[in-house]
């Protein structure tokens, strides 16, 4: 489940990048009751992308913004309550990581869903059912 954090240069220290990513990973797993799941945990992946200073925009004008994005199968974050928690708590994680350099109103999030049967891990295309089975087997 790829997570991407996008911030302008100088906003996050390398330690803050790692901490924010760890906390977002833990948040995603916790929201689904999957903390410690041996299949899901290593498959929460992603990166921090650092844009050159002056190369992030809001309203068409250079603005220091932060973005965190999540791409998941359609059965992840299926309810509005889970989406709200991901965005609200995730925004808090990013806000804390920036130590006040990025205002809350300039932190953005999105969730997108992979096409059924097109979730690839280790060269295997998983259907939603196969992913669910792998997650359940790891919890047993």
N, C-alpha and C positions, 0 to 999 in steps of 0.2 A: 504494500500500500504506500505508494510514493508520497512523501511530504516534501514540499519545496518552500523554503523561506527565501524571500527576495528583499534585500535591504541595500541602501546606499553605502558606499565606502565610508568607513570610519564610525558607523553607528553601533556595530557590535564588535566586541573583542573576540578573538578565537575561542576563548573560554565561554563567553556568553552565547556564541553560536552553538557550541556543543551542548550547553546547558538547555537552551531553548529547544533544540532538536530532541534532546532526551525527554524533556517535559511534554512536548507535543506527542511523542511516541507513547509515553506512559498514559497520557490523557486518552488517546485513541483506544488503547488496549483496555483501560479502566472503563470507559463508556460502554464497552461490549462485554465486560466481565471476562476479559482474556489476559489479564495480567499474568505473566509467567508462562503463557501457552507456548510450548516448544516449537510449534509450527508457525504460528502467527508472528511471534516476537521478532525473529530474524528477517521476516518478510515485510516489516515496516521499514522502508528504505527512504532515501532521498538525499537532498543536498541543500546547502545554503549558497545562494547566488548573490554575489556582491556586485552591484552596479556602480560604475564610476560616479563620483560626486557630480551632481547636476544632471544626471541621466535618468532620474525618476520623476514622474509627472503626475499632477492632479489638475483637472480643469484646463489641460493644455499648457500648464506652466510648470517649470521646474519646481518640485516640492519634495521634501524628504518624507517618503512614505515607506511603510513596511507591508509586505504581502506574505500570507501563508496560505498555501494551496494544498489540497488533498485530492488524490485520485484513488478511487476505491471501486470494488464490485458493487452492484446495485443493492445487495443485501446489507451493506455497511451503512450506518447512519440512516436507517430507513424511516425514522420518525422525525417530525419537526422538533420534538423535545431533544433528541440526540443531536440534531443539526444545531439547534440553539446552544446547547451545552458546548459543542465543539467550537463554535464561533466565539461565544462569550468567554469561556475559559481559555481558549487559545489566544484570544486578543490580550487577555491579562498576562499570559506567559510572554508574549512578544513585547508588550508594554514594559514589563519588569526587566526583560533582557536589554532593552534599549536604555534603561536607566534615565528615562525622561527625555531622551534625544528625539523620540518620535511621539507625538501626541496621539492619544487614543483615537481621535477622529481621523487620523491619518494611517490607521492600521486596517488593512483590508484582508478578506478571506474569501475563498471559494472552494466548493466541493464539486468534483466532476466524477461521473460514473463510467467505468469501462464497459464496453459492449460485452454482452453475455457470451461466454466461451472464449474470450480473447484476453484472459488474464494469464500472463506468462510468468512462470517461475522455473528457473533452471532449464529452459528450453521446452517445457511442457505447457500447453494451453489448457487451463483449468476452466470448467464450467462453474457456475455458482454452486451447484450441488457438490461438485468435486472439492471445491474449496471448503465448503461447509463440512464435508466429511473429514477432510484432512485436519481442520481445526478441532473438530469433535474428537477425533482419534488421539490427537495430541493432549487433549484435556483428560482423557480416560486414564 
